[in-house]
Amino acid sequence: MTDEHIPDILSLAEAVTQKTDWKEALDSVMVAVRSVFLFDNLALYVIENSFTDLTEIAYARAVGRGQTAGADAAWGVEIASQVIERDEMVVTVPGELLASDNRINEPFLLGLPLRTHEGLLGVLVFVRFGGPAYTEGQIQRAQFIATQFSSLFVRKKLKEEVDALENARRLLEMQEDFIATISHELRTPLGFIKGYCTTLLRQDTVWDEATRREFLQIIDEEADHLNELIENVLESARLQSNTLPMQFLPVRLDALIRDATLRSQTRYKDLNVRLNFAISPTIKADSVRLSQVLENLFSNAAKYAPGAQITVYVTQEEDSFRIRFVDNGPGIAPEYVEHLFQRFYRVPGQGGSGSGLGLFICKQIVEAHGGRISVQSAPGKGTTFKIDLPARNGLTF
Ligand code: ADP
């Protein structure tokens, strides 16, 4: 290698170390390689599983003559097998260097083993169609390039292993969280039910009618809560695994919101709701599920923004129908807002009954409709949930 090549060699090494994505790194190595070493095509074969078992083309690029040959890279398989068999570099020269009309028929191949501390991991093959033959200096450069490719591969393998470990860790953490949260959530109402039943059954005490009724009322409410919790857990699991069947039928969005509002007002007597519809589109939706989203937002407003004014707007946006569900309640601190749609997430210190599943379920349902739900909130400024349903689901009528 001459001094004039040092900057090129440096840029080659930089291309390897600076990119995080290995394919991107290979592409920039390709650009850098061309300035130190001329070739037509390059292919990179990775040894699958056992060392004798060739090979998967991991990367192939055609930059010069015979560009289509880069696509299948079949021209390199034989030399790659030889490199693996001999575990060393292989250079092949066509039998005769006669002038030929078709230079593609005269490939000069250079196969280089890619090694790591673990052994042979693949083969890098260069081809020049119709020559010239590789000089000693060029072969050295190609060897340097092969070491750069090897280190890229080691990095790729390491990254895959780290990603796989990280995924496994996250899954385990989620499962542990899920089990811990669900056991806690189920135990709380069950504890109440058991406690009040035991109290009522005590032989040594006679409860007056009013107290008996009060205890039974608590048992009744907690049983409802337990039921709701189990339903929510099952539903969120089904939604997440896509096994909850949805029935998409034409429905008037304004009528759906009105009905959900009426049902919520029957349940929460103090609910103060204004409806403000700029449009009344017919959409394709699962009306039971979509109503569930709205009723959940009403129930949250009743729990977390009691007495607040709630306004539900429906507007036409560029390519969506937008429902804005606005309350002027206490709002939520910024550090909690981004977590609201996570499974089991509840704002810390939040009283009242709840499992943190409601908004998670809302998100799954809205997304199953091809829509998006988001939230904006600030302490003292109230909370706004925004649901965008794709307008392409709208029907003309
Ligand atoms: P849950 O109501 O069971 O706790 P959700 O997923 O429905 O679970 O809601 C998550 C959290 O979001 C609630 O615990 C509450 O802290 C907060 N939240 C939801 N809606 C509102 C609202 N309208 N105003 C203030 N906080 C809210």
Boltz pocket constraint, residues with backbone or C-beta under 6 A from the ligand:
constraints:
  - pocket:
      binder: B
      contacts: [[A, 296], [A, 297], [A, 300], [A, 301], [A, 304], [A, 305], [A, 327], [A, 329], [A, 330], [A, 331], [A, 332], [A, 340], [A, 342], [A, 345], [A, 346], [A, 347], [A, 350], [A, 353], [A, 354], [A, 355], [A, 356], [A, 357], [A, 358], [A, 359], [A, 360], [A, 383]]
      max_distance: 6.0
